[in-house]
Amino acid sequence: MAKPVTITIRGPEDGKADAPSVDDLLGQIKDLVEVLRGVERATEAGGKNELEWRVTDARMNSPISLELTPFGHGPKEAIFARIERVERATAYGFRQMRAGHVQPPFFNNETLGRARKMHARVLNGLSDTSLAFDISIDPKPLIIDPKAARKVERAIQSAVAEVSAPYREFGSVEGYVTKPELDGHNRAILRFRSRLGGNEVKAYASGDAFHQVEALRLSDVWHGVRVRVYGTIHYKSLGVIEVINATGMEVLDRDPLPSMDDILDPNFSGGLTTEKYLRELREDG
């Protein structure tokens, strides 16, 4: 059967019942899936994704833990072999990063950038994140804690200083507005401070993003409102943003984000264990 990957995310130690922010929780899950998808493309001759990752179990007690299981179409033997290659290469890659190796096998720049973000969140909001693969893949859970995150960041910064390899990817970056402006060509520019790295990022706004920058209120700029900017991200080198060609922007914190208490219902299963609850759902379906 398919081998799931379990990700456990521990929130900051601030007395709030181990509750990670919604952004950090979803960011860790999304980036892990993108690492798995990137490794799949790199390990397969066709360079395509065929696996679909689904949440097959969720434990909402402290800390929050989700089981991600891959599904695919085609002969079972071929699918299971693909899953094992992807998970084995992913687990090995994370362990190589922890050991100080900057570019593990099958981790290209985009995949490595996702893994780097997972480490960065541990230094900017989370206490730790653990990844547990099937024991046939990796017998011990892999822990991303502050010690590992600092080691990874030092190794990457050292490598970036030696080698510059520009690349680009479509994605989003969160940060705090510092200045909207127009350049000499009447193009809208949004400058904001990255939430994870703290460095200032420049985004050229076009299409919907142009009008969204225009709609920013003066109070948004004064208070450094938090935004998420979407578009093509141009990197000078690994993880170092040169500029963003923004096609969309979302203001995140004019209204407070929900807390984990707002979105999690401790009694959602009616007192049933996870196994019984999922079994009843499958039987009803």
C-alpha positions as CSV (number, residue, x, y, z in Angstrom):
1,M,0.0,0.0,0.0
2,A,1.0,3.6,-0.4
3,K,3.4,5.0,2.2
4,P,2.1,8.2,3.9
5,V,4.3,11.0,5.2
6,T,3.3,12.5,8.5
7,I,4.1,16.2,9.2
8,T,3.8,17.5,12.7
9,I,3.9,21.2,13.3
10,R,4.6,22.7,16.7
11,G,3.6,26.4,17.2
12,P,5.6,29.0,19.1
13,E,6.3,28.5,22.8
14,D,4.3,31.6,23.8
15,G,1.7,30.0,26.1
16,K,-1.0,29.7,23.4
17,A,-1.5,25.9,23.5
18,D,1.1,25.1,20.9
19,A,-1.0,26.9,18.2
20,P,0.9,27.8,15.0
21,S,-0.5,30.6,12.9
22,V,-2.7,29.7,10.0
23,D,-0.1,31.0,7.5
24,D,2.7,29.0,9.1
25,L,0.6,25.8,9.3
26,L,-0.6,25.9,5.7
27,G,2.8,27.2,4.5
28,Q,4.7,24.2,6.0
29,I,2.2,21.7,4.4
30,K,2.2,23.4,1.0
31,D,6.0,23.6,0.9
32,L,6.4,20.0,1.9
33,V,4.0,18.9,-0.9
34,E,5.9,21.1,-3.4
35,V,9.2,19.5,-2.3
36,L,7.7,16.1,-2.9
37,R,6.4,17.2,-6.3
38,G,9.7,18.7,-7.3
39,V,11.6,15.6,-6.3
40,E,9.1,13.5,-8.3
41,R,9.8,15.5,-11.4
42,A,13.5,15.2,-10.9
43,T,13.5,11.5,-10.3
44,E,11.3,10.5,-13.2
45,A,12.5,10.3,-16.8
46,G,9.5,12.1,-18.1
47,G,9.8,14.9,-15.6
48,K,6.1,15.0,-14.9
49,N,4.0,14.7,-11.7
50,E,1.6,11.8,-11.6
51,L,1.1,11.5,-7.8
52,E,-1.6,13.3,-6.0
53,W,-1.1,14.0,-2.3
54,R,-4.2,13.8,0.0
55,V,-4.7,14.3,3.7
56,T,-5.8,10.9,5.0
57,D,-5.6,11.6,8.7
58,A,-5.4,14.6,11.0
59,R,-4.7,14.8,14.7
60,M,-5.7,18.2,16.0
61,N,-4.4,17.7,19.5
62,S,-1.2,19.5,20.5
63,P,0.9,19.5,18.4
64,I,-1.0,19.4,15.1
65,S,-0.2,16.4,12.9
66,L,-1.4,15.5,9.4
67,E,-0.9,12.4,7.3
68,L,-0.2,13.0,3.6
69,T,-0.7,9.9,1.4
70,P,0.2,9.7,-2.3
71,F,-2.2,8.3,-4.9
72,G,-1.6,7.5,-8.5
73,H,-3.2,5.9,-11.6
74,G,-1.8,2.9,-13.4
75,P,-0.2,-0.4,-12.4
76,K,0.2,-0.7,-8.7
77,E,3.8,-1.9,-8.9
78,A,4.8,1.1,-10.9
79,I,3.0,3.5,-8.7
80,F,4.4,2.1,-5.5
81,A,7.9,2.1,-7.0
82,R,7.5,5.8,-7.9
83,I,6.3,6.6,-4.4
84,E,9.2,4.8,-2.8
85,R,11.7,6.7,-5.1
86,V,10.2,10.0,-4.3
87,E,9.9,9.6,-0.6
88,R,13.4,8.0,-0.2
89,A,15.0,10.9,-2.2
90,T,13.0,13.5,-0.2
91,A,13.9,12.0,3.2
92,Y,17.6,11.7,2.1
93,G,17.6,15.3,0.8
94,F,16.3,16.7,4.1
95,R,18.9,14.8,6.0
96,Q,21.6,16.0,3.7
97,M,20.5,19.6,4.3
98,R,20.7,19.0,8.1
99,A,24.2,17.6,7.6
100,G,25.3,20.9,5.9
101,H,25.0,19.8,2.2
102,V,23.5,22.7,0.3
103,Q,22.3,20.9,-2.9
104,P,21.1,17.3,-2.2
105,P,20.5,15.0,-5.1
106,F,17.1,15.7,-6.9
107,F,16.7,19.1,-5.1
108,N,16.9,21.8,-7.8
109,N,16.9,25.5,-6.9
110,E,13.1,25.7,-6.7
111,T,12.7,22.6,-4.6
112,L,15.6,23.7,-2.3
113,G,13.9,27.1,-1.9
114,R,10.7,25.4,-0.6
115,A,12.7,23.3,1.8
116,R,14.6,26.4,2.9
117,K,11.3,28.2,3.7
118,M,10.3,25.2,5.9
119,H,13.4,25.8,7.9
120,A,13.0,29.5,8.0
121,R,9.6,29.3,9.6
122,V,11.1,27.5,12.5
123,L,13.2,30.6,13.1
124,N,10.3,33.0,12.6
125,G,7.3,31.6,14.4
126,L,7.4,27.9,14.8
127,S,9.1,25.8,17.5
128,D,9.8,22.8,15.2
129,T,8.4,20.6,12.4
130,S,8.9,16.9,12.2
131,L,8.6,14.7,9.1
132,A,7.9,11.0,9.6
133,F,8.3,8.6,6.6
134,D,7.5,4.9,6.6
135,I,10.2,3.1,8.6
136,S,11.2,1.3,5.4
137,I,12.1,4.7,4.0
138,D,13.6,6.4,7.0
139,P,13.5,4.7,10.4
140,K,13.5,7.9,12.5
141,P,11.4,11.1,12.2
142,L,13.3,14.0,10.8
143,I,13.2,17.0,13.1
144,I,13.5,20.6,11.8
145,D,14.3,22.5,14.9
146,P,16.1,25.9,15.5
147,K,19.5,24.2,15.6
148,A,18.9,22.5,12.3
149,A,17.3,25.6,10.7
150,R,20.3,27.8,11.7
151,K,22.7,25.3,10.3
152,V,20.9,25.0,7.0
153,E,20.7,28.8,6.7
154,R,24.4,29.3,7.4
155,A,25.3,26.6,4.8
156,I,23.0,28.1,2.2
157,Q,24.2,31.7,2.8
158,S,27.8,30.5,2.5
159,A,27.1,28.8,-0.8
160,V,25.2,31.8,-2.1
161,A,28.2,33.9,-1.4
162,E,30.3,31.6,-3.6
163,V,28.0,30.9,-6.4
164,S,25.3,33.0,-8.0
165,A,22.8,31.1,-10.1
166,P,19.8,33.3,-11.1
167,Y,16.4,31.6,-11.6
168,R,12.7,32.4,-11.4
169,E,9.5,30.8,-10.3
170,F,5.9,31.6,-10.0
171,G,4.7,32.0,-6.5
172,S,3.9,34.4,-3.7
173,V,5.8,36.3,-1.0
174,E,4.4,37.7,2.2
175,G,5.6,40.9,3.8
176,Y,4.9,44.3,5.3
177,V,4.3,47.4,3.1
178,T,7.0,50.0,3.3
179,K,6.4,52.2,0.2
180,P,4.2,52.3,-2.9
181,E,5.5,54.5,-5.7
182,L,5.7,55.1,-9.5
183,D,8.9,54.9,-11.4
184,G,10.1,57.1,-14.3
185,H,8.1,54.9,-16.7
186,N,4.8,55.4,-14.8
187,R,4.9,51.8,-13.5
188,A,3.5,51.0,-10.1
189,I,6.1,49.7,-7.7
190,L,5.3,48.2,-4.3
191,R,8.2,47.9,-1.8
192,F,7.7,45.6,1.2
193,R,9.7,43.9,3.9
194,S,9.7,40.1,3.6
195,R,8.1,38.4,6.5
196,L,10.6,35.5,6.6
197,G,13.8,37.1,5.6
198,G,13.2,40.7,6.7
199,N,14.8,42.1,3.6
200,E,13.1,44.7,1.4
201,V,11.5,43.4,-1.8
202,K,10.6,45.4,-4.9
203,A,7.6,44.3,-6.9
204,Y,6.5,45.8,-10.3
205,A,2.7,45.7,-10.4
206,S,0.7,45.1,-13.6
207,G,-2.9,44.1,-14.3
208,D,-4.9,43.5,-11.2
209,A,-1.9,44.2,-9.0
210,F,-1.6,47.7,-10.4
211,H,-5.1,48.6,-9.3
212,Q,-4.6,46.9,-6.0
213,V,-1.5,48.9,-5.2
214,E,-3.4,52.1,-6.2
215,A,-6.2,51.1,-3.7
216,L,-3.8,50.9,-0.8
217,R,-4.8,53.4,1.9
218,L,-2.4,55.9,3.5
219,S,-3.0,54.1,6.9
220,D,-1.9,50.8,5.3
221,V,1.5,52.3,4.5
222,W,1.8,54.0,7.9
223,H,1.0,50.8,9.7
224,G,3.0,48.5,7.4
225,V,0.0,46.4,6.5
226,R,0.8,42.7,5.8
227,V,0.3,41.7,2.2
228,R,0.8,38.6,0.0
229,V,2.2,39.4,-3.5
230,Y,1.7,37.0,-6.4
231,G,3.6,36.8,-9.6
232,T,6.9,35.7,-11.2
233,I,9.7,35.9,-8.6
234,H,13.1,36.6,-10.0
235,Y,16.0,35.4,-7.8
236,K,19.5,36.7,-8.0
237,S,20.7,33.4,-6.5
238,L,19.4,30.7,-4.2
239,G,16.6,32.3,-2.1
240,V,17.7,35.9,-2.8
241,I,14.9,37.8,-4.5
242,E,15.9,40.5,-7.1
243,V,12.4,41.6,-8.1
244,I,8.8,40.4,-8.5
245,N,6.7,40.9,-11.6
246,A,3.5,41.1,-9.6
247,T,0.1,40.1,-11.1
248,G,-1.9,40.1,-7.9
249,M,-1.8,41.3,-4.3
250,E,-3.8,40.4,-1.2
251,V,-4.1,42.5,1.9
252,L,-4.0,40.0,4.8
253,D,-4.4,41.8,8.1
254,R,-6.9,44.7,7.9
255,D,-9.2,42.1,9.6
256,P,-7.6,39.8,12.1
257,L,-6.7,36.3,10.9
258,P,-8.6,33.5,12.7
259,S,-6.7,31.7,15.4
260,M,-6.4,27.9,15.5
261,D,-9.2,27.9,18.1
262,D,-11.5,29.6,15.5
263,I,-11.0,27.0,12.8
264,L,-10.5,23.8,14.8
265,D,-13.4,22.0,16.5
266,P,-12.2,19.6,19.2
267,N,-15.5,17.7,19.0
268,F,-15.8,17.5,15.2
269,S,-15.8,13.7,15.3
270,G,-18.5,13.5,17.9
271,G,-16.2,11.8,20.4
272,L,-15.2,9.0,18.0
273,T,-11.5,8.1,17.5
274,T,-10.0,9.2,14.2
275,E,-10.1,5.6,12.9
276,K,-13.8,5.1,13.7
277,Y,-14.7,8.6,12.3
278,L,-12.9,7.9,9.0
279,R,-14.4,4.4,8.8
280,E,-17.9,5.8,9.2
281,L,-17.3,8.4,6.6
282,R,-16.1,5.8,4.1
283,E,-19.1,3.6,4.9
284,D,-21.6,6.5,4.5
285,G,-20.0,7.4,1.2
